[in-house]
Amino acid sequence: MNTASTPPLTPAADHTPPHGALRYAGTCTGLALVIGMASGSLSALFLWSLDAVTSLRFAHPALIFLLPLTGVFIVWCYKRWGSEANRGNNLILERIRLQNGTVPTRMTPLIFGGSVLSHLVGASTGREGAAVQMGGSVAALLVRVTQVPQQYIRPLLVAGVAAGFSSIFGTPLAGALFAVESPTPQRPLFHLLPVAMLSSFCAHLTCLAWGAHHAVYKIAPMEWAHLFNFKMLGALALASLLFGWAGHGFLRLQQAIRTLYTHLSPPWWLPPIIGGGLLIIASQMPSLQDSLGLGTWSTRPEAVTLASAFAPEGANELSWLSKLTLTAVSLGSGFKGGEVTPLFFMGATLGNTLATVLHLAPSLFAALGFVAVFAAAAHTPLTGILVAGELFGFAFTPLFAPVCWIAHLACGRVGLFSNQFSKGAGEGPFATPQK
């Protein structure tokens, strides 16, 4: 595709409701509930599937040697049927900005199957990408089936993103805010927050009704008086910068891997073979084994996981860097999933390491890193603050708010999603280049 003639992306203008405000609100409400129920059901099935294949991988470690073959199969499926679906979350967010409902329905089975297969063989990917894409795809399908006017497209796509994020993490408030903040962080779509909230809570409750569960992470009790002294304030400032730089480093490495493959112009099947081979080598190194897969739990009690990062000495010094590197290799080589859970892992283990070195509270700094690295990479500091509130309690908001905001600034003008900073070419690792 010749990108020289590609028009710049500009947010579409909002229009007056086509059939009156009351009818517009009623239609959006009804369709948002449908999107929420469908997305919540898909997320429940997805969570069960990830747990099943992760258990299978732990029971049969030899599955790791299928990484190259599985990667080739996933890339072939996207090459054969993917078309624009290969752009993932960036396609959904771009369609929100352009108020365009042309999201392929096949995105749902492709990302669902690709993510489950990636986790079966141990690729270091997440799950939010799949959930958001499924939610956006469901919303776009509903737009086509109902043939609603264009004015409904943006709120319904926002509802799909909110439903996917909310149901996969169990954070309905953050899911709604993510949907209005992530497409254009500099100008959040706050006027769409009501429809996003409705879909987000519906998806979350639907997922719970199916019996799906979400992990619980807790900050150890501490005296507030111990949180406000020069050592703690200095540590918080340092941590904020490190979390932002970690997010920046992950994005740059992922971008470099994709750029390298592009410049080398290898056959389409070679990147997943190279990436899969590197992951197999990593699996044979005890210090890197825990960075494979989702990383939320393990059958080995001594393993470094997202949960263990909240305990004293629950991570080694390089756990965050191992996860950063293996996730960049996995996603850059064609394996599917998402980035948010790996970013949670990176941040929590980095926070644990920093707290251990400074003799501070590991669970507090793990929680700070958990949300701040994600908020920095996605450039969604408001969402990060709400994620922290829903997972760890809103009492800690005075700590999380400045850390998320400083990390977001420290990450610089490179983002997880393309076209977040300009009306022209995006600056994320998956942005379409402009000549």
PyMOL commands that set and color helices and strands:
alter all, ss='L'
color gray80, all
select helices_A, chain A and resi 3-5+21-59+61-87+89-98+107-120+128-146+150-169+172-181+190-209+224-227+230-264+270-283+286-289+308-310+319-332+340-358+362-378+381-392+394-411
alter helices_A, ss='H'
color red, helices_A
deselect
rebuild
show_as cartoon
